[in-house]
Amino acid sequence: MSAIEIPKPDPRILARRAEILAGLAALVPPTSLITEEDERRAFETDALTAYRRIPMAVVLPETTEQVSKVLTFLNQEGVKVVARGAGTSLAGGAIPSEDAVVLGVSKMSRILDVDTANRTIRVESGVTNLGVSGAVAHLGFFYAPDPSSQLACTIAGNIGMNSGGAHCLKYGVTTNNVLGVKIVLIDGTIVEIGGAHMDAAGYDLLGLIVGSEGQLGVVTEATLRILPLAEGARPMLMGFQSAEDAGACVAAIIASGIIPVAIEYMDRPAIQVCEAFAHAGYPLDVEALLIIEVEGSEAEIEDLIGKITRIAADYNPSGLRVSQSEAESAAIWKGRKSAFGAMGRLADYICMDGTIPTGQLSAVLTGIAEICAGYGLRVSNIFHAGDGNLHPLVLFNANDPVEQHKAERCGEDILKLCVDLGGCLTGEHGVGIEKRDLMTYQFNTIDLDQQMRVKTALDPQWLLNPHKVFPLAGRPV
């Protein structure tokens, strides 16, 4: 596999840059338009840092109305637009092109309304994930989806990628927790979909928007479901001497009908580096570690821990430990939430995002090890085991182009394995550019044509987040 292709910029648009910048300057305050190269460079990539392009300009609107005016103008001028939250996308979803304008929502970060009676919160899309829970914690509520990047990532990006997180096993991913959005279409039309109620009338257009990766419009506001904080919660650590035993244990827990709040998996390399970082008391003499959290009253917690312990007994667990304090629980989760950053101490890596049926966990872990060994590359597995959302980290040297391409081919084979075992290419990171050319592995031509017709209906010129999601060949535009 060669390097991922990013099409060359349109010279006709580049030739009109001064004119386009003047038009944008008339629509937003001076502090909302970034034109200098050094400042634009901050927006040249996202968390898929192997690829980068400096955008033609960056616009940071402050209101939905400004977003509408900007999109109306850029649509008329035929200029590509890349919507951006915090740039934490691991699949290249926010990487621009030189003839595109980045439209960031970072200045749209207000909490608009909190309604505890109906368990909703309305926010601008630039609010961070953790900021939502922070706005309602004092009222005894929280927002369930909790990606590892929750300190930085925005609701806009969460909606675009249908983000998940450790606690989504019980509470669902973003699409299960979004009730409504305000979205601006490419022609500037402002549309409200859903609202502060369980089921909106008509077609499920909200389901179409969540996970659309900025291909259909720019979300500026969202109405989210908030949930009461549990009476109590407690994580437990469970070590295993093989990945296969850990995977089989997860499948058995889910098959029993028990749904913990979270079941997280870490292998030996991740355990070692995360323990060195967080000092959480992870066992260092095991090949695999499960972090299993349950919640409820004290009696419920004790009952669930007992049931899970009895199920796990058939899979030779070792290093079993149940958290005994809030500080201990915080340390356990600090290690897991910091895992991707901590792994940077070992090597550069590509973080994959395949999803499989939980019954296939043992098979896929064996397969991943074999694939990476075949390429002569190391791998570390850190993932949401309870819902089968895998995040294998393929380790490589980013300063070696040959090794980078080898890592990309390795990652491609891992994702194909997920599809072969009944899963899919992405759980929460999106397709972006990373998995774009693998879409034909999961979908046939008819499937892709249907998806692209939806895109064309809402974005006839294909200006919104171009070069993403769909293979470059076979597009209608």
C-alpha positions in Angstrom: 0.0 0.0 0.0 1.4 3.4 -1.0 1.0 6.5 1.1 -2.6 7.7 1.4 -3.4 10.0 -1.4 -4.5 13.6 -0.8 -5.6 15.1 -4.1 -3.7 18.1 -5.4 -5.3 21.5 -4.8 -7.4 23.3 -7.4 -5.1 26.0 -9.0 -8.2 28.0 -9.9 -9.2 28.4 -6.2 -5.6 29.1 -5.1 -5.4 31.9 -7.7 -8.4 33.5 -6.1 -7.2 33.3 -2.6 -7.0 37.1 -2.0 -10.5 37.5 -3.2 -11.8 34.7 -1.1 -10.1 36.0 2.0 -11.6 39.4 1.5 -15.0 37.9 1.2 -14.5 35.9 4.5 -13.2 39.1 6.2 -16.5 40.8 5.5 -18.5 38.0 7.3 -16.6 37.4 10.6 -14.7 39.6 13.1 -11.0 40.0 12.5 -10.2 37.7 15.4 -12.2 34.9 13.8 -10.2 34.8 10.6 -6.7 33.3 10.4 -4.7 33.9 7.2 -1.0 34.0 8.2 0.9 30.8 7.3 2.5 30.4 10.7 -0.9 30.5 12.3 -2.6 28.3 9.7 0.0 25.7 10.3 -1.6 24.8 13.7 -4.5 23.4 11.7 -2.5 21.4 9.1 -3.2 18.0 10.7 -5.1 16.2 13.4 -4.0 13.2 15.5 -3.1 11.3 12.3 0.1 13.4 12.2 1.8 11.4 9.4 -0.3 13.5 6.9 -0.6 17.3 6.8 -1.6 20.1 4.6 -1.8 23.8 5.4 -5.3 25.2 4.7 -6.0 28.3 2.6 -7.6 30.0 5.6 -9.1 29.2 9.0 -12.4 30.6 10.1 -13.5 30.4 13.7 -17.2 31.6 13.8 -18.8 32.7 17.1 -22.5 32.0 16.2 -24.6 29.7 14.1 -25.5 32.8 11.9 -21.9 33.4 11.2 -21.4 29.7 10.2 -24.4 30.1 7.8 -22.9 33.2 6.2 -19.5 31.6 5.8 -20.9 28.4 4.2 -23.2 30.4 1.9 -20.3 32.4 0.6 -17.9 29.4 0.2 -20.6 27.3 -1.5 -21.1 30.2 -4.0 -17.4 30.4 -4.6 -16.9 26.6 -4.9 -14.5 26.4 -2.0 -14.0 23.2 0.0 -14.7 23.3 3.7 -13.3 21.1 6.5 -15.2 21.4 9.7 -13.0 21.0 12.8 -13.6 20.5 16.5 -10.4 20.0 18.6 -8.5 18.0 15.9 -8.2 14.8 18.0 -9.3 12.6 15.0 -7.1 9.6 14.7 -8.3 8.8 11.2 -7.4 12.0 9.4 -10.9 13.3 9.5 -9.9 16.9 10.0 -6.8 17.1 7.7 -7.4 19.9 5.2 -6.1 20.5 1.7 -4.4 23.6 0.4 -7.5 24.8 -1.4 -9.8 24.3 1.6 -11.0 26.6 4.4 -11.0 25.1 7.9 -14.1 26.0 9.8 -13.5 25.5 13.5 -16.1 25.6 16.2 -13.8 26.2 19.2 -15.3 29.7 19.8 -18.8 28.2 20.0 -18.4 26.8 23.5 -21.4 27.9 25.6 -23.7 25.8 27.7 -27.1 27.0 26.5 -29.6 25.2 28.7 -29.8 22.6 31.4 -33.1 20.8 32.0 -32.7 18.2 34.8 -36.4 17.5 34.9 -36.2 16.1 31.4 -32.6 15.1 31.7 -31.2 17.2 28.8 -28.5 19.7 28.2 -28.2 22.0 25.2 -24.7 23.1 24.2 -22.8 24.7 21.4 -20.8 22.2 19.5 -17.4 23.5 20.6 -18.0 22.5 24.2 -15.6 19.7 25.2 -16.9 16.3 26.1 -15.7 16.6 29.7 -17.2 20.1 29.8 -20.7 18.7 29.5 -20.3 16.5 32.5 -18.6 19.3 34.3 -21.6 21.5 33.7 -24.0 19.2 35.4 -21.9 17.2 38.0 -23.0 19.5 40.8 -26.6 18.7 40.0 -25.9 14.9 40.3 -25.8 14.2 36.5 -23.2 13.2 33.9 -22.9 12.7 30.1 -22.2 9.1 29.3 -19.9 8.9 26.2 -16.3 9.3 27.5 -13.6 8.9 24.8 -10.1 8.9 26.1 -9.6 12.3 24.6 -12.6 13.7 26.5 -10.5 16.4 28.1 -9.9 18.0 24.7 -12.4 16.6 22.1 -15.5 18.6 21.3 -19.1 17.5 21.0 -18.9 18.5 17.3 -16.2 15.9 16.7 -18.0 13.3 18.9 -21.1 13.7 16.7 -19.1 13.6 13.5 -17.3 10.3 14.5 -20.0 8.8 16.7 -17.5 8.6 19.5 -17.7 6.0 22.3 -15.5 5.4 25.3 -15.0 3.1 28.2 -18.4 3.5 29.8 -20.4 3.1 26.6 -20.8 -0.6 27.1 -23.8 0.2 29.4 -24.9 3.6 28.2 -24.2 3.5 24.5 -22.2 5.7 22.2 -22.8 9.2 21.0 -25.8 8.3 18.8 -27.6 6.9 21.8 -27.1 10.1 23.8 -27.9 12.8 21.2 -31.5 14.0 21.1 -31.2 16.8 18.6 -28.8 19.0 16.6 -28.8 22.4 14.9 -26.9 21.9 11.7 -25.9 24.3 8.9 -26.0 22.9 5.4 -23.5 23.8 2.7 -25.8 26.4 1.2 -26.2 28.2 4.5 -29.6 26.7 5.4 -30.0 26.3 9.2 -31.8 23.1 10.1 -33.0 21.8 13.5 -33.3 18.0 13.8 -34.8 16.2 16.8 -35.1 18.1 20.0 -35.5 17.6 23.8 -37.6 14.5 23.5 -37.1 10.8 22.9 -38.4 10.3 19.4 -38.7 13.0 16.7 -41.5 12.8 14.1 -40.6 11.7 10.6 -37.4 10.0 9.3 -34.5 9.4 11.6 -32.4 12.1 10.1 -30.5 12.5 13.4 -29.2 8.9 12.9 -27.9 10.1 9.5 -26.1 13.1 10.9 -24.3 11.3 13.8 -21.3 9.6 12.4 -21.4 11.5 9.1 -17.8 13.0 9.6 -18.7 16.5 8.6 -19.8 15.3 5.1 -23.4 16.6 5.3 -23.2 19.9 7.3 -21.7 21.7 10.2 -23.3 21.0 13.6 -23.4 24.1 15.7 -25.6 23.1 18.6 -26.6 19.8 20.2 -29.2 18.6 22.7 -27.8 15.8 24.7 -29.1 13.2 27.2 -27.7 13.5 30.7 -28.1 10.8 33.3 -28.2 10.7 37.1 -24.9 9.8 38.7 -24.9 6.2 40.0 -25.2 5.6 43.8 -21.7 4.1 43.6 -19.2 2.6 41.2 -16.2 0.3 41.6 -13.6 -1.0 39.2 -11.8 -4.3 39.6 -8.6 -5.5 38.0 -8.3 -9.0 36.7 -5.0 -10.4 35.2 -4.6 -13.3 32.8 -1.7 -15.3 31.5 -2.9 -15.2 27.9 -4.8 -12.9 25.6 -7.1 -15.8 24.6 -8.2 -16.4 28.2 -8.9 -12.7 28.7 -10.9 -12.5 25.5 -12.9 -15.7 26.4 -13.6 -14.3 29.8 -15.1 -11.1 28.3 -17.3 -13.1 26.0 -18.5 -15.2 28.9 -19.4 -12.2 31.0 -21.4 -10.6 28.3 -23.1 -14.0 27.4 -24.2 -14.3 31.0 -26.4 -11.3 30.7 -24.3 -9.1 33.0 -23.7 -5.7 31.5 -20.9 -3.9 33.5 -20.4 -0.2 33.1 -17.1 -0.9 31.4 -14.8 -3.8 30.4 -11.4 -2.5 29.2 -8.5 -4.6 27.9 -4.8 -3.9 28.1 -1.9 -6.2 27.1 1.5 -6.6 28.7 3.3 -3.6 26.9 0.4 -1.3 27.8 0.2 -2.5 31.3 3.9 -1.9 31.9 4.0 1.6 30.4 0.6 2.7 32.0 1.6 1.5 35.4 4.9 3.4 35.1 2.9 6.5 34.3 -0.1 6.3 36.6 1.1 4.0 39.5 -2.4 2.4 39.6 -1.3 -0.9 41.0 -1.7 -2.9 37.8 -0.2 -6.4 38.0 3.0 -6.6 36.0 3.4 -10.3 35.8 0.4 -11.0 33.5 -0.1 -11.0 29.7 -3.5 -9.3 29.7 -5.5 -7.1 32.1 -9.2 -6.4 32.3 -10.6 -3.4 34.0 -14.2 -4.2 34.9 -16.4 -1.5 36.5 -19.8 -2.1 38.0 -22.2 0.4 39.6 -25.3 0.6 41.8 -25.9 0.4 45.6 -23.2 -1.2 47.7 -25.2 -4.5 47.8 -25.6 -4.5 44.0 -21.9 -3.8 43.5 -20.9 -6.7 45.8 -23.3 -9.0 44.1 -22.1 -8.2 40.6 -18.4 -8.4 41.6 -19.1 -11.9 43.0 -20.9 -13.1 39.9 -18.1 -11.8 37.6 -15.5 -13.4 39.8 -17.2 -16.7 39.6 -17.5 -16.5 35.8 -13.9 -15.5 35.5 -12.7 -18.5 37.5 -13.0 -20.7 34.5 -10.4 -18.7 32.6 -7.5 -18.9 35.1 -7.4 -15.3 36.3 -4.5 -13.9 38.4 -3.9 -10.7 40.2 -7.6 -10.1 41.0 -8.1 -6.8 42.9 -11.2 -4.7 43.7 -10.8 -1.0 44.3 -11.3 0.0 47.9 -11.4 3.8 47.6 -12.2 6.7 45.3 -8.5 7.5 45.0 -7.7 3.9 44.0 -10.5 4.0 41.4 -9.3 7.3 40.0 -5.8 5.9 39.7 -7.0 2.8 37.8 -8.9 5.0 35.3 -6.1 7.5 35.1 -3.9 4.7 33.7 -6.5 3.6 31.2 -7.4 7.1 30.0 -3.8 8.0 29.6 -2.8 4.8 27.8 -2.5 6.2 24.3 -0.3 9.1 25.5 1.7 6.9 27.7 2.4 4.4 24.9 4.3 7.2 23.1 7.1 6.5 25.5 7.7 3.2 23.7 7.4 4.2 20.1 5.4 6.0 17.4 2.2 4.1 16.6 -0.8 3.9 14.4 -4.0 3.5 16.5 -6.5 1.3 14.7 -10.2 1.1 15.3 -11.9 -2.1 14.2 -15.0 -3.6 15.7 -15.9 -7.2 16.1 -18.5 -9.4 17.8 -17.4 -10.1 21.3 -17.5 -13.8 20.7 -14.6 -13.3 18.3 -12.2 -11.6 20.8 -9.9 -14.5 21.3 -9.7 -15.2 17.5 -9.0 -11.6 16.6 -6.3 -11.2 19.3 -4.5 -14.2 18.0 -4.9 -13.0 14.4 -3.6 -9.5 15.3 -0.4 -11.0 16.8 0.2 -13.1 13.8 -0.4 -10.2 11.3 2.0 -7.9 13.2 4.7 -10.7 13.5 4.4 -11.2 9.8 5.4 -7.6 9.2 8.1 -7.6 11.8 6.3 -5.0 13.9 5.3 -4.9 17.6 1.7 -4.3 18.6 0.0 -3.3 21.8 -3.7 -3.9 22.4 -5.8 -1.4 24.4 -9.5 -1.4 23.7 -13.1 -1.4 24.8 -13.5 -5.2 25.2 -17.1 -5.2 26.3 -18.5 -3.9 23.0 -15.8 -5.3 20.8 -14.3 -2.0 19.8 -10.6 -2.7 19.2 -7.7 -0.3 19.4 -4.5 -2.2 18.5 -1.5 0.1 18.4 0.9 -0.8 15.6 4.4 0.4 16.8 6.8 1.8 14.2 9.5 4.4 13.6 7.8 7.5 12.1 11.1 8.8 10.8 11.4 5.8 8.5 9.0 6.1 5.5 9.4 2.4 4.6 8.4 1.4 8.1 5.5 3.8 8.1 4.1 2.2 4.9 4.7 -1.2 6.5 2.7 -0.2 9.5 -0.1 1.1 7.3 -0.3 -2.2 5.5 -0.3 -4.0 8.8 -3.1 -1.9 10.0 -5.0 -2.5 6.8 -4.8 -6.3 7.3 -6.0 -5.9 10.9 -9.1 -4.1 9.7 -9.7 -6.7 7.0 -9.5 -9.3 9.7 -12.2 -7.5 11.7 -14.5 -7.4 8.7 -13.8 -11.1 7.9 -14.9 -12.0 11.5 -18.2 -10.2 11.2 -17.2 -6.8 12.4 -16.6 -3.5 10.6 -13.8 -1.0 9.8 -14.5 1.6 12.5 -16.2 1.8 15.8 -15.6 5.4 16.9 -12.7 7.0 15.1 -14.4 7.4 11.7 -13.2 6.5 8.3 -11.4 9.8 7.4 -8.6 9.2 5.0 -7.1 6.3 6.9 -9.8 3.8 6.0 -11.2 5.5 2.9 -9.7 3.0 0.5 -10.8 0.0 2.6 -14.5 0.9 2.2 -14.7 -1.3 -0.9 -13.6 -4.3 1.3 -16.7 -3.9 3.5 -19.2 -2.4 1.1 -20.0 -3.3 -2.5 -20.6 -0.8 -5.3 -24.3 -0.6 -4.7 -23.8 0.1 -1.0 -21.3 2.8 -1.7 -23.5 4.4 -4.4 -26.4 4.6 -2.0 -24.3 6.3 0.6 -22.8 8.7 -1.9 -26.3 9.7 -3.2 -27.2 10.9 0.3 -24.0 13.0 0.3 -24.7 14.4 -3.1 -28.3 15.3 -2.1 -27.1 17.5 0.7 -23.8 18.7 -0.8 -24.1 18.7 -4.6 -20.6 20.0 -5.2 -19.0 17.7 -2.6 -17.4 20.7 -0.9 -17.8 19.5 2.7 -14.8 17.6 4.1 -13.7 16.4 0.7 -11.3 13.4 0.1 -12.7 11.7 3.2 -14.7 8.5 3.8 -15.4 7.4 0.2 -12.7 6.0 -2.2 -11.5 8.7 -4.7 -12.5 6.5 -7.6 -16.2 6.1 -8.4 -17.3 9.4 -6.9 -20.1 11.3 -8.7 -18.2 14.6 -8.3 
